[in-house]
Amino acid sequence: MPSISYKDAGVDIDAGDALVERIKPLARRTMRPEVLTGIGGFGALVEISKKYQEPVLVSGTDGVGTKLKLAFELNRHDTVGIDLVAMSVNDILVQGAEPLFFLDYFATGKLSLDTAEAVIAGIATGCEQAGCALIGGETAEMPGMYPEGEYDLAGFAVGVVEKSRIISGKTILPGDVVLGLASSGAHSNGYSLVRKLIDLAHIGLKSDFHGRPFADVVMAPTRIYVKPLLALMAALPVKGMAHITGGGITGNLPRCLPDTLAAQVNPASWERAPLFDWLQQAGDVTADEMLRTFNCGIGMCVVVAASDAGAAMAQLQASGETVWQIGEIVARPEGAEQVLYS
């Protein structure tokens, strides 16, 4: 019997080593002063900046979900890495944390260097947008685990916040204002329904949709809100924030509210992108189902005092964000939900 190697079993160690060399320059672009070691070791070392008196670490992990299925179908892999970073850094941001570093997990049946490099280039771009360092990750080649040409992604972000500046929602009061920051599209949530509606409506991914290929609209990467919101938190008291992901505004805004309060939200107060109108019409989806499945045009909610709302909106707009005043905080009626739509 001839000698059998690991490569004969479907795992190419040389390809994995070649990928590491390809991505080192990508990771180098994202480095921060706190990073002590780069990619290549068993672990990466990061110190906490001396600017923090009582630093608290905040961690988060997420994936991209079935949006990856569209990436496979389109052979478009350059933006899902941005989605991956966004889902984790936006999550830790809502507690006031500045993202420090990010790690990824990329798993596939047979490693394609070009595909993996495109994905990780997107991750590096997302890290640059968030101001955090890509310090390492894991590339797993597992023959037989995934269909040909497919892969899975997971991401892990760690940030830091001064203990006295943690945003917990405890200071939110009736009369406070809810601001909504525009999303870039469906972000990375609800794609099992998106894909079902695409199939039902028989719309081609290359079809024209309001002057853009439909594929560009559904694959638009998740917006990263880190830099504008860190700047806002440095300038004004931010009382609460909610990253609008799976569950929509209905499921996510309550996560930053005290149990005794509710948010009165007016869906007519913001401009909803055509994609969401199309999704609703394609499946005759109810308004309630839309609001608890998709972000419907609002990717992040920020709660501030009414007296700070004007200044907060002006600063966010100056940072390039599209922002609306979408609601206010009220006392929660007995037995009522925490998001009340008007």
N, C-alpha and C positions, 0 to 999 in steps of 0.2 A: 504494500500500500504506500503510495507517495506521501511525503510529508505535507501536512495541511497547515496553512498559515491563518492568522487572524483575518488577513485580507481575503483569503479564500472563503471565509465565513461571512464576508460582507462588510467588514469594518476596515477602513483605510486610515491607519494611523498617520501616514505621511500627509494625506489630505487634511486631516485635522491640524497637523503642525503647520501646514501651508496657510490654513485659514487664520491661525493665530498671527502669523507674520503679516497677513493682509490687513488685519484689523488693528494692529498696534498703532499705525498712524491715525486711524479714526479715533481710537480711544485717547491718544495723546492730545487731540484738539480739545478734549473736554476736561482736562486736568484742572484741579483746584490746589491752592497752596497747602491745604490740609492733608493731601494725599502723599504718603511716604513711599509707597511702592506701587509699581504699575502692573500691567497684565503679564502673566507668565509664571507667577509663584503659586503656591498652594492656597494662599489667601492674600488679600490686599490690606495694607495698613493705612488707617486714616485717623488723624488726631482731631480733636475738637478745638475750634478756634478759641483763643484766649479772650475774645470779645464777649463771651458768655460767662456770666457770674454763676448761674445755676442752670447749666444746660440739661435739657431733657431730650432724649432721643425719641423720634417718632418714626415708625416703620410701616410700610404697606406693601402689598403684593397683589398682582392682578395679571390678567391675560388679555387677549384680543378677541376671544370668542369665535363665533362662526363667520365673522367678517373675513377670516382667513380663507374660507371656502371661495369667496369671490376673488381673493388674491390669487389662489391657485388657478381658477378658471381664466382669469385675465393674464396670468403670468406676470403679475405686477407685484413686486416685493419691496419696493423702495420706500413705502410710506407706513407699512404696518408696524415698523419699528418705532416710528413716532407715536403711533397709537399706544404701543406697549408702555412707553415711558410716561405718556400723558395720564394713563389710567392710574398709575401709582403716585406720581408726583402731585397731581391735582388732589388726590385723596389725602395725602399727608399735609398738603398746604392748608386745608380747611381748619386745621388745628393750630395754625400759625407757624408751621415748621418751614424752614428753609431747606430744600433738598440738598444733601451733601454728596451722596453717591448712589449709584445704580448698578445692579447686576442683572444679567439676563440668563435664561435657560432656553436653548434652542435644541429641539430634538427632531430627528428625521430618520427615515429608513436607510437612505443612501445619501451621503453628503454631496451636494452640488456646491462647489466653491463659489460660483458666481451668484447663486441664489442666496447662500448664507451671507456672503459679503454685502449684497444689496440690503438684506434685512438688517444686518448690524450697522451698516452705514446709516440707515434710518434711525436706529437706536441712538447712534452718536449724534445725529441731528437733533433728536428729541432732547438729549441730555444738554446739548448746547443751548437750546431754547429755554430749558429749565435752569441752566446754570449749575448743573450737578455733574459730577465726574463719573464716567463709565470706567469702573475699576476692575471689572472681571466678569466672569460668567462661566457657563458650561455648555459645550457643544457635544451632544450625545448622538452617535450614529448607532441605530438599533434596527438591524435588518428584520423585516417581517412585522414590525410594530405599526408602520404607517404605509398607506398606499403610495405608489410611486409618485414623486413630485410634491408630496405633502409634508408638512412639518407642524410642530406645535411650539408655542412661545409662552413663556412666563417671565415676569419681571419683578424685581424687588428693589424698593427705594428706602433709603434711610435719610432722615432729616433731623434738624435740631431746632429747638425753640427755647427761649428763656422761660424758666418756670413761671415767672410772674406775668408773662405775655401769652400763655396758652389761651387759645380761643375755645371756650367751652359752651358758649351760649347762655351761661348763667346770668349775665347782665342784661339779657334781652327783656324789654318791657313793652306793654301795650303802647301803641303810638309810634314805635320804631318802624322803619321803612325797609322793604325788601327790594333790592336792586337785582336785576337779571342781566348777566353778561351773555352776549350772543354766542351760540355754538357755531361750529364750522360745518355742521351737517348732523348726521345721526351718530357721530363719534364712533363708539365701539359697542353700542348696546342695541338690542332689539333686532339683530341681524338674522336670527332664525325666522322672524316674521317678515323682515325685508326680503329675504330670499324666497320665501313662500309667495309673497305678493308679486315679485318679479316673474316667477313661474306662472302664476295665475293670469297675470296681465299680458304675458308673452311679449314683454318689452325687451328689446335687445340692449345689451350693455353698451353697445357702441352707438345707440340711437341718439339723436339730438334731443337735448332736454333744456329748454330755455337758453339756447345758444351754447351749451356745453355738452360734451359726450356724457351720457348717463353714467358711464363708468366713473368718470371724474367726480361726479356728484356723490355717488354712493361710497366711493373710496377716499373721499376727502379726509385727511388725517385729523384726529382729535386735537382740538385747540388746547394749548398749554398756557395756563393763566398765571404761572408762577411769578414772573418778574413784575407785571403790573400790580398784582395783589400784594406782593411783598413791599413794593413802594407805597401802596395805599396804606398798609398796616403801619408803616413807619411814619406816615403823615397824619393819620386820623384814627380814632378808636373804632375798630371793627368788632362788632359784638358777636357775629355768627356767620358761618359760611357753609354752604352745602354744594358738593360736587354732584351735578345731576347726571346720574348714570342709570343702570338698570333699575326700573321702578319709577323713573321720571321724577318730575317735581313732586307728585303725590307721595312717592315713597322715600324721597331723599331730603326734602326740606325739613320734615319733622325731626330728623336726626340732630339738628342743631337747636331745637326749640325746647324750652322747659315744658313739662307735661301740662301745666296750667294755661299755656298759651297756644294760639293757632295763628296761621298766616292767611289773611284774606287776599287771594290772588285773582287778578283779572287777566285771563288769557288774551283778551283783545288789546292789552296794553303794549304788546310787542309785535314785531313783524315776523311772521312765521315763514320760513323759507319754503319755496314751492315743493321741495322734496316731501315735506310732511303733508301737504295738501294732496299730493299724488298718492302717498301711502294710504291716507285715509280713504280716498275715493276708490283706489284699486281693490281694497278689501272690505269696503263699506264698514270701516272700523269706527266704533263709537268714539265720541269726544273723550269720555272717561278712560277708555282703553288706550287711546293715544297718549293721554297725559300720564298714565302709569306704566307705559312701555317705552316711550321715546322722550328725549329731552325737549322735543317740539320747538327748538330754536333757542332754548336757554341752557347753556352749558354749566353755568355757575351762578349761585345765588349768594348775595352778600347782604347782611343785616346791619344797618347803621341807625343811629339816632336821626330823627327827622331833621334836626338842625344841621346835621353833617351831610345830608343826602346830596344837596346841590354841589358842594365841594368835592364829594366822593365821585359823583358822576363826571364832573369836569376833569378831574385828574385821570380817571379811567379812560375817558375819551381822548385826552391828550396822549395817553399811552398806546393808543391805537385800538382800544376796545369799543365795541358797540354796546351800549348799556341803556336799559330802560328802568323806570320805577314801576315795578310790576305788582306791588302789593304793600300791605301794612300788617303789623302785628296787632292782634286783638286778644281779649280774654277768651279762653276756649269755652264755648257753651257746653253744658253738661251732656255727655254722651256723644259729642261731635268729633269728627275727624280733625286732624291738626292742619290740614290744608283745606280751606273753604274757597270754592271757586264762585266768582260773581259774573 
